[in-house]
């Protein structure tokens, strides 16, 4: 079933003849028609940073980042398509998943751990990211947790610096960071 | 090897494709306001005399020797207690502020994070124009979207941008005159430094030591943006002499046999070895040489993939200004695996030489916590100062689970420029004490992504603090030292009025007695004062000016203020 869906997507994505809206509509199947993803382990891309979205598509195509669904889709994209899709989704409003705010204790512990490895050096103090660096605030909790886990095992291999920082942080601290960021 | 070849090709391609776009003035990028004054052309003669110019502040660090010693005495130890804000200008960018204001004939130029430039009336703080660089989608920065200022030359001011471009702006209007592509942001290159303008050249380096770049310092033609010369801070033979001790004689615990085996296996790592240059070079027009600091090797903590001394990382380097040809270097830490590199800008001044006689020296404040004093002739080390911060377990090798060593990876002295007082023979440095553990991990070159080779982690349970330290550069002794409640980052200004100015992350901006370190004045700016102060004089009135916008790297409270002070 999945293979069939992927085949279909691959067919849909020669892309050259499509408008950006048509191309983007394909993404909505998983990332949500209104920006709220279908599955909790699928990231929000509406309102995400433009440079970051482009680089992820680029890395899926290069094979530096791997995902059963995304890799074949990105394979069919040219650089211009990637840039256009990134710009398209970056302009959308970030949707609220209405995830609860972390408790004061969890937030305090999370901020101590964040300060220790310097997350805000790139993600900035409100965790909104910028350009090539993704927004984390309000991202799906399950996606954040999965991403952190994948960085730790280096299954997600397109940012070894993030793998190093996640491996230098304890699992308990990472759990508080996940909860804190999801609820911001 | 395949990866390296690709990198080499891409970098060469980036150079070959370097595009200079003339006259791309884009009116929507510039918000014009009332024009003020008639800015004189910034001539080379004016710049040459910056040291004794009691009206302007012409270069990032005051003068070509980068002494940050302002010659006006109107604000002095006797009246500094009356210092108060003359005006406050709020930029539209509330983010990390590291700008060094330039002031030329009553017009001030400041920059902000995300590569904005403002021209202000230096008397009133009124905005004259605002240039907002349209950044490309990809920008790569490790430590905040910072910008440290512009250079001024002729009728233009020069901005180096976060997306790795060099932009020349009309100094009267802020319109773009030309833009040059410096390097590819997708490969980890970015610009945060203020350029240096000299003899028709605009000198800039690059950031990217955390991303596997190959560093450089370059000269562009000030009028046209054409590349005049390029010096790769990483030579094709980066191996060096297999130095086992640092500049102070301490053993660095290198496994030379393992490195040699790795070298035989993987070859010279020069194509992705880092070596950024992100602070201004000092210029000696008497010898036509420049002196600058080269930053850390990539990846920061994992030395196993980069055998050899990793020349010229962690070094003072001198070049011929006309040609960019190598003259001399001195490496502080060969094969650095702690990110304790060389950043704070070089200062040229007269020092007591090896023979006890006055000689032209170059001084640098290291992340190690030492002030190093060199002979300008051959870059050799004359002396190093007492340690300004605690040093413990140097040089413990990073481990998988983290090894504690002091200083932490931010220093000592970070990028913050020193000030000097040539009369007293003192250099003023601001320091951090930030205990960390150093962790090592291995990963292949990630094509422009963050490549740390591990992590440096602040130890949350240990106290952090900072200090302001006056070092006698003729003896290496600490003359005075004032502890601050937080680690220090930003910069220092000294004046002939016997004062030293510097700010803190908690928002305090202070004046110290240059001789004794007594605090003579302080002001709460409401956001971290983490930028180098400048001074200037208009209509016979001296001002001190500084940015208060906080700092990303140490997460100090953000703001958006440029504050000018007077004593009237």
Boltz contact constraints between the chains, C-beta under 6 A:
constraints:
  - contact:
      token1: [A, 50]
      token2: [B, 137]
      max_distance: 6.0
  - contact:
      token1: [A, 51]
      token2: [B, 137]
      max_distance: 6.0
  - contact:
      token1: [A, 51]
      token2: [B, 138]
      max_distance: 6.0
  - contact:
      token1: [A, 54]
      token2: [B, 137]
      max_distance: 6.0
  - contact:
      token1: [A, 112]
      token2: [B, 460]
      max_distance: 6.0
  - contact:
      token1: [A, 116]
      token2: [B, 457]
      max_distance: 6.0
  - contact:
      token1: [A, 116]
      token2: [B, 458]
      max_distance: 6.0
  - contact:
      token1: [A, 116]
      token2: [B, 460]
      max_distance: 6.0
  - contact:
      token1: [A, 117]
      token2: [B, 457]
      max_distance: 6.0
  - contact:
      token1: [A, 120]
      token2: [B, 555]
      max_distance: 6.0
  - contact:
      token1: [A, 121]
      token2: [B, 143]
      max_distance: 6.0
  - contact:
      token1: [A, 121]
      token2: [B, 552]
      max_distance: 6.0
  - contact:
      token1: [A, 121]
      token2: [B, 553]
      max_distance: 6.0
  - contact:
      token1: [A, 131]
      token2: [B, 139]
      max_distance: 6.0
  - contact:
      token1: [A, 132]
      token2: [B, 138]
      max_distance: 6.0
  - contact:
      token1: [A, 132]
      token2: [B, 139]
      max_distance: 6.0
  - contact:
      token1: [A, 132]
      token2: [B, 140]
      max_distance: 6.0
  - contact:
      token1: [A, 159]
      token2: [B, 449]
      max_distance: 6.0
  - contact:
      token1: [A, 159]
      token2: [B, 450]
      max_distance: 6.0
  - contact:
      token1: [A, 160]
      token2: [B, 443]
      max_distance: 6.0
  - contact:
      token1: [A, 160]
      token2: [B, 446]
      max_distance: 6.0
  - contact:
      token1: [A, 161]
      token2: [B, 450]
      max_distance: 6.0
  - contact:
      token1: [A, 161]
      token2: [B, 451]
      max_distance: 6.0
  - contact:
      token1: [A, 161]
      token2: [B, 452]
      max_distance: 6.0
  - contact:
      token1: [A, 164]
      token2: [B, 441]
      max_distance: 6.0
  - contact:
      token1: [A, 164]
      token2: [B, 452]
      max_distance: 6.0
  - contact:
      token1: [A, 164]
      token2: [B, 454]
      max_distance: 6.0
  - contact:
      token1: [A, 164]
      token2: [B, 455]
      max_distance: 6.0
  - contact:
      token1: [A, 165]
      token2: [B, 455]
      max_distance: 6.0
  - contact:
      token1: [A, 168]
      token2: [B, 439]
      max_distance: 6.0
  - contact:
      token1: [A, 168]
      token2: [B, 455]
      max_distance: 6.0
  - contact:
      token1: [A, 168]
      token2: [B, 457]
      max_distance: 6.0
